[in-house]
Amino acid sequence: MFFKLSLSVFTNKYKGQIKKSSLIILIYILQTVCFAVEYFFRYKNQDLPLNSFEDKTGNIISAVFFLSVSLLLLISLFNSSKIKPVNISFLLTLSVVSVILISLTGIKFTKEIKIILAGLFLAFSVFTFSCLISLMLKGFREIGYFRPFLISILIFVSGLSIIFLNILNYTDKSEKYFDQKQKADAGVILGAAVWGGNRPSPVLKERINKGYDIYHKNIAEKLVLTGGGSPNELTEGEVSKNLLLRYGVEPENLILENHSSSTVEQIHFVRDSLYKKSNWHTILLVSDLYHLPRAEEISKFNNLNADGIASDREISNWNAVSFCLKESLALLVFWIFGI
């Protein structure tokens, strides 16, 4: 009787151990699906073919994160006997929700909804990672409640701070072209708001003036004018063209794009319609200082050799902080999701 009872206890314990190990493996499979789908959509959102792994910033960040999660899951697998089933079920639920969220970003929602879904996916992914760290720190006995939230906040704040400081301390390539007299194939004036009466806003006018500067000094022979607009008014590109014509730029040296509504679309126009077809090797992106890091990263991901030239727009310290924070979030979303 004692032998049968001992055997029964051992069998039940062994079955429980196998079940917990199987669930941890399932969590790993779901995390792998998240990584693969995220990688696929990053290229799909940029209308790029997915051929092989490329050492782009977003790809590297995703790969490092996935490998870190995989390592924590492997450690958890070897310590599965200590982990309570409720903790494994919680991690499994987080992973399932993550798969659903990243899959939803592939549906043709508006850009705003896609960004919300992407943000939720990122939050769930980081929280899952934080739960695994908390579980390990607790000796695989429990996840805890407060600690994972604290770790998640620490990860987000640290990551955004690094991006923020890089953008805040960004230096454009003006010296390379204005002082060292290097040349580029074209300057791309990124669009900005148009005011009533088809007037360029101060932001757009400063970009136009800088574009004219690189043209007038023979740094770039061609200027690409980008940006769509609202009905019943001239587009950003058309307003830029009209002002540059008044400055004396030859019409044949101006290339107009007047349908885009975002930096990504403007760079896609250059990629699809001009860069390879015109045999260009280097383009200059003309925009505000703190907008240029993201514009350069988008260009790099799309295999364009682009340098940033900042306009002379003056900005207060408070606006600089606000602008850098906004660009930090936008750059993170682009790196991870290609949006």
PAPAMI-110466 format. One record per residue (C-alpha): z negated, y, x; residue in one letter; residue number from 1. Coordinates in steps of 0.05 Angstrom, whole numbers. Layout:
REM residues N
      c3      c2      c1  r    k
       Z       Y       X  A  NUM
...
REM end
This chain:
REM residues 339
      c3      c2      c1  r    k
       0       0       0  M    1
     -19      48      56  F    2
      46      31      93  F    3
      88      45      30  K    4
      52     111      19  L    5
      62     133      91  S    6
     135     113      88  L    7
     144     152      23  S    8
     112     214      53  V    9
     155     208     116  F   10
     219     198      74  T   11
     205     258      30  N   12
     189     301      91  K   13
     253     277     125  Y   14
     294     292      64  K   15
     263     361      59  G   16
     278     373     132  Q   17
     351     353     122  I   18
     357     398      61  K   19
     329     459      98  K   20
     375     446     158  S   21
     435     439     111  S   22
     419     505      77  L   23
     413     541     144  I   24
     482     513     163  I   25
     508     537      96  L   26
     481     607     111  I   27
     517     605     178  Y   28
     582     586     142  I   29
     574     644      94  L   30
     561     692     151  Q   31
     624     666     185  T   32
     663     679     121  V   33
     635     750     120  C   34
     657     762     192  F   35
     727     733     180  A   36
     739     771     115  V   37
     713     836     144  E   38
     759     828     204  Y   39
     818     813     158  F   40
     806     873     112  F   41
     797     919     172  R   42
     870     906     190  Y   43
     894     902     118  K   44
     865     970     103  N   45
     905     998     161  Q   46
     969     961     142  D   47
     969     925     209  L   48
     988     853     224  P   49
     931     807     243  L   50
     955     769     305  N   51
     895     758     350  S   52
     827     787     369  F   53
     835     857     398  E   54
     783     894     439  D   55
     778     952     390  K   56
     711     986     378  T   57
     701     960     307  G   58
     721     890     327  N   59
     671     889     384  I   60
     615     915     341  I   61
     628     863     287  S   62
     634     807     339  A   63
     568     826     373  V   64
     532     830     306  F   65
     560     762     283  F   66
     541     728     349  L   67
     471     757     343  S   68
     463     730     272  V   69
     491     663     295  S   70
     441     659     352  L   71
     383     674     305  L   72
     408     622     256  L   73
     413     570     312  L   74
     342     585     333  I   75
     320     579     260  S   76
     356     513     254  L   77
     315     483     310  F   78
     252     510     277  N   79
     271     493     206  S   80
     210     448     196  S   81
     166     510     200  K   82
     206     552     151  I   83
     186     552      78  K   84
     241     534      28  P   85
     232     600      -8  V   86
     250     639      55  N   87
     313     598      66  I   88
     332     609      -7  S   89
     322     684       1  F   90
     367     685      63  L   91
     419     644      26  L   92
     418     693     -32  T   93
     428     752      15  L   94
     487     716      47  S   95
     520     699     -20  V   96
     514     772     -43  V   97
     544     795      24  S   98
     605     750      14  V   99
     614     777     -57  I  100
     609     849     -34  L  101
     658     843      24  I  102
     707     805     -21  S  103
     704     861     -73  L  104
     725     913     -20  T  105
     793     878     -19  G  106
     806     894     -93  I  107
     847     957    -107  K  108
     790    1003    -124  F  109
     790    1077    -108  T  110
     771    1096     -37  K  111
     703    1122     -61  E  112
     685    1056     -95  I  113
     708    1017     -34  K  114
     663    1059      10  I  115
     603    1046     -36  I  116
     617     971     -34  L  117
     626     973      41  A  118
     560    1010      48  G  119
     524     959       5  L  120
     554     902      46  F  121
     532     935     110  L  122
     462     945      82  A  123
     456     872      60  F  124
     484     847     127  S  125
     435     888     168  V  126
     377     868     122  F  127
     395     794     130  T  128
     395     804     205  F  129
     328     840     200  S  130
     299     783     159  C  131
     319     733     212  L  132
     286     775     266  I  133
     223     783     223  S  134
     222     708     211  L  135
     225     694     285  M  136
     171     745     300  L  137
     126     712     248  K  138
     133     645     281  G  139
     182     621     228  F  140
     126     617     177  R  141
     148     675     133  E  142
     196     733     129  I  143
     147     784     105  G  144
     162     844      61  Y  145
     153     909      98  F  146
     176     887     168  R  147
     250     872     150  P  148
     257     941     117  F  149
     227     974     178  L  150
     274     936     225  I  151
     334     954     181  S  152
     317    1028     182  I  153
     307    1025     257  L  154
     376     993     267  I  155
     411    1043     222  F  156
     376    1104     252  V  157
     389    1079     324  S  158
     462    1063     311  G  159
     476    1129     275  L  160
     439    1168     328  S  161
     483    1139     383  I  162
     547    1156     344  I  163
     520    1225     325  F  164
     504    1243     397  L  165
     572    1220     421  N  166
     606    1263     370  I  167
     560    1323     383  L  168
     574    1319     458  N  169
     649    1305     450  Y  170
     695    1345     495  T  171
     768    1353     477  D  172
     827    1347     525  K  173
     844    1421     529  S  174
     831    1424     604  E  175
     878    1366     616  K  176
     936    1401     582  Y  177
     923    1476     587  F  178
     895    1477     658  D  179
     927    1416     690  Q  180
     994    1430     656  K  181
    1004    1359     630  Q  182
    1053    1350     572  K  183
    1056    1310     509  A  184
    1113    1289     463  D  185
    1086    1324     401  A  186
    1027    1359     371  G  187
    1000    1335     304  V  188
     966    1389     263  I  189
     918    1352     216  L  190
     916    1383     147  G  191
     860    1424     116  A  192
     849    1463      52  A  193
     898    1513      24  V  194
     870    1573     -14  W  195
     897    1610     -74  G  196
     963    1645     -65  G  197
     986    1590     -18  N  198
     944    1618      39  R  199
     916    1573      94  P  200
     841    1568      93  S  201
     807    1594     157  P  202
     799    1522     179  V  203
     873    1507     171  L  204
     894    1573     201  K  205
     855    1559     265  E  206
     889    1491     270  R  207
     957    1523     260  I  208
     942    1575     313  N  209
     922    1521     363  K  210
     984    1482     346  G  211
    1026    1543     360  Y  212
     989    1553     425  D  213
    1008    1484     452  I  214
    1080    1495     429  Y  215
    1086    1565     458  H  216
    1059    1541     525  K  217
    1110    1484     526  N  218
    1056    1430     525  I  219
    1090    1397     465  A  220
    1161    1408     442  E  221
    1150    1383     371  K  222
    1097    1399     319  L  223
    1081    1351     262  V  224
    1051    1386     202  L  225
    1011    1342     156  T  226
     975    1346      90  G  227
     989    1341      16  G  228
     964    1388     -38  G  229
     950    1400    -111  S  230
    1004    1409    -165  P  231
    1033    1479    -173  N  232
    1018    1500    -102  E  233
    1046    1490     -33  L  234
    1021    1431       6  T  235
     979    1437      69  E  236
    1039    1417     110  G  237
    1085    1468      77  E  238
    1035    1524      86  V  239
    1029    1506     160  S  240
    1105    1505     167  K  241
    1114    1573     134  N  242
    1063    1606     180  L  243
    1093    1574     243  L  244
    1162    1597     223  L  245
    1135    1668     218  R  246
    1106    1658     288  Y  247
    1176    1644     312  G  248
    1176    1568     320  V  249
    1246    1539     314  E  250
    1254    1499     248  P  251
    1283    1439     284  E  252
    1218    1432     324  N  253
    1176    1425     261  L  254
    1167    1358     226  I  255
    1137    1360     156  L  256
    1093    1309     121  E  257
    1067    1333      54  N  258
    1040    1274      15  H  259
     978    1251      53  S  260
     907    1262      29  S  261
     867    1235      88  S  262
     866    1231     163  T  263
     884    1157     160  V  264
     946    1171     119  E  265
     968    1227     165  Q  266
     962    1182     226  I  267
     998    1126     189  H  268
    1056    1174     177  F  269
    1061    1187     252  V  270
    1056    1113     267  R  271
    1107    1090     216  D  272
    1158    1147     217  S  273
    1155    1178     286  L  274
    1118    1147     344  Y  275
    1160    1086     361  K  276
    1224    1111     329  K  277
    1221    1174     372  S  278
    1199    1135     434  N  279
    1137    1178     440  W  280
    1083    1161     491  H  281
    1030    1214     478  T  282
    1012    1257     419  I  283
     961    1313     413  L  284
     917    1314     351  L  285
     899    1386     332  V  286
     837    1393     289  S  287
     764    1416     290  D  288
     723    1393     349  L  289
     677    1345     311  Y  290
     734    1315     271  H  291
     773    1294     333  L  292
     730    1233     355  P  293
     745    1197     289  R  294
     819    1219     290  A  295
     825    1191     361  E  296
     792    1126     341  E  297
     839    1117     282  I  298
     898    1130     328  S  299
     872    1081     380  K  300
     864    1027     327  F  301
     936    1039     305  N  302
     960    1033     377  N  303
     977    1107     386  L  304
     962    1142     452  N  305
     929    1206     425  A  306
     888    1262     456  D  307
     848    1312     417  G  308
     857    1388     422  I  309
     803    1427     385  A  310
     817    1490     346  S  311
     778    1553     361  D  312
     739    1549     296  R  313
     669    1577     304  E  314
     614    1537     272  I  315
     539    1549     266  S  316
     488    1500     295  N  317
     467    1477     226  W  318
     538    1465     204  N  319
     552    1429     269  A  320
     494    1381     255  V  321
     517    1370     183  S  322
     590    1360     204  F  323
     570    1310     259  C  324
     527    1270     211  L  325
     583    1266     161  K  326
     633    1245     215  E  327
     583    1194     243  S  328
     580    1159     175  L  329
     656    1163     166  A  330
     668    1135     236  L  331
     620    1077     224  L  332
     655    1060     159  V  333
     723    1063     194  F  334
     700    1020     252  W  335
     672     965     207  I  336
     720     966     148  F  337
     782    1006     169  G  338
     772    1054     110  I  339
REM end
